[in-house]
Amino acid sequence: MSKRSLSPPPTGGALIKKARATPPPSNQIIISSSNDDRNKGLVRTVQRTSNLEAPIVSLAGAHSAEILSCRFDPSGQNIAACSSDRGISLWRTYPPNTNYALLSSFAKAPILDLQWSLYSQLLYSVSADHTFTITDVTTGEKLRRIRAHREIINSVDRTMAGGAGIELVATGSDDGTVKVWEGGDEAKKQPVATLEVGCPVTAVCWSADGNSIYVGAIDNEIHVGAYYPCVVDSQYSDVSFNPMSFSYDRQVYDLRKQEQVDSLMGHTDTPTSISLSPDGNYILSPSLSSQTLIHDVRPFSSSANRIHRTLHGAPAGFENTLLRGAWSREDGGRRVAVGGADRMVCIWEVESSKLLYKLPGHKGTVTSVDFHPKEPIILTGSKDGTMLLGEIEPSLAV
């Protein structure tokens, strides 16, 4: 029986070392499926989609009470949140995610909503003590504190006045009015215009061109107001709207005559917030009925009632909390998000109305959500006094 001979060694005498496989990219993490050592081999990789330090980042410790509104600044580098503890916290979006400022003693009651200025380092906030405050976030200095309304102020929004180059701020209150103010660090203490709605206002939102205001109220309607500013001796004056700029099945508020002439229907309970899509063609409005509507606000709509989509899945609960929804911005508004009383956040695809995500993590009602302007990151604030930053999958281009 012959014995098989061994292979001869290489003639050059050199050993050939096989190169190792390429290591996983630095933007991936490995998650073990169990703490049991026997299952350590069962792992999966998670593809990172943002520049956050981790897929989920908790921002906690600044507030001792529920967070009522939280928003990214226009650059996406900073976050502001307001709370019923009467404070405003400022955070870094990216590592080390520091809480670099806590602005307190600016109000005598819970701060209900806030907005970043579109062109300067200013913060606009409104409170249950009937005041509207303008704050310089670089110094923490309170530039203006205006007793703007006779009742609680629920909502605030800002826009750039068309052609005038001046920021306008709208505030909506329980006193049944919406007031328009000049923004910036030289804001006047008198409103530019006042719109009488006739019942408590829960939400305000400017149109993309700054000529219209969408107003949510407890009459279950979204009222549409028109405002056309002009400059006269560096002061604003109200100008009557041009009815030819709207389709005939819609009317608008004329802020000079202060007359109600139209509204968007569809809600069966109070709309809690209004958010404009990045292209300015649609508005998102959750309501206390746990139904979220997307209305088509283009001048001409194929739908008679202008309802573009009806979304379900985010329960409003029994606390009558003003839940604040948002549109995704890094993908042009293909997705929307609303928090709920079930302590989760729903994210839908707009065109299909498909529920893409039902995100857990909070221990209380999710009161406010916002999307990062440049990356697929969602920010959520809750009644548990914390915020969460979470990255999601980027939207696929259609």
Secondary structure, 3 states (H helix, E strand, C coil): CCCCCCCCCCCCCCCCCCCCCCCCCCCEEEEECCCCHHHCCCEEEEECCCCCCCCEEEECCCCCCCEEEEEECCCCCEEEEEECCCCEEEEECCCCCCEEEEECCCCCCCEEEEEECCCCCEEEEEECCCEEEEEECCCCEEEEEEECCCCCEEEEEEEECCCCCCEEEEEEECCCEEEEEECCCCCCCCCCEEEECCCCEEEEEECCCCCEEEEEECCCCEEEEECCCEEECCEEECCCCCHHHCCCCCCCEECCCCECCCEECCCCCCECCCEECCCCCEEEEEECCCEEEEEECCCCCCCCCCEEEEEECCCCCCCCCCCECEECCCCCCCEEEEECCCCCEEEEECCCCCEEEEECCCCCCEEEEEECCCCCEEEEEECCCCEEEEECCCCCCC
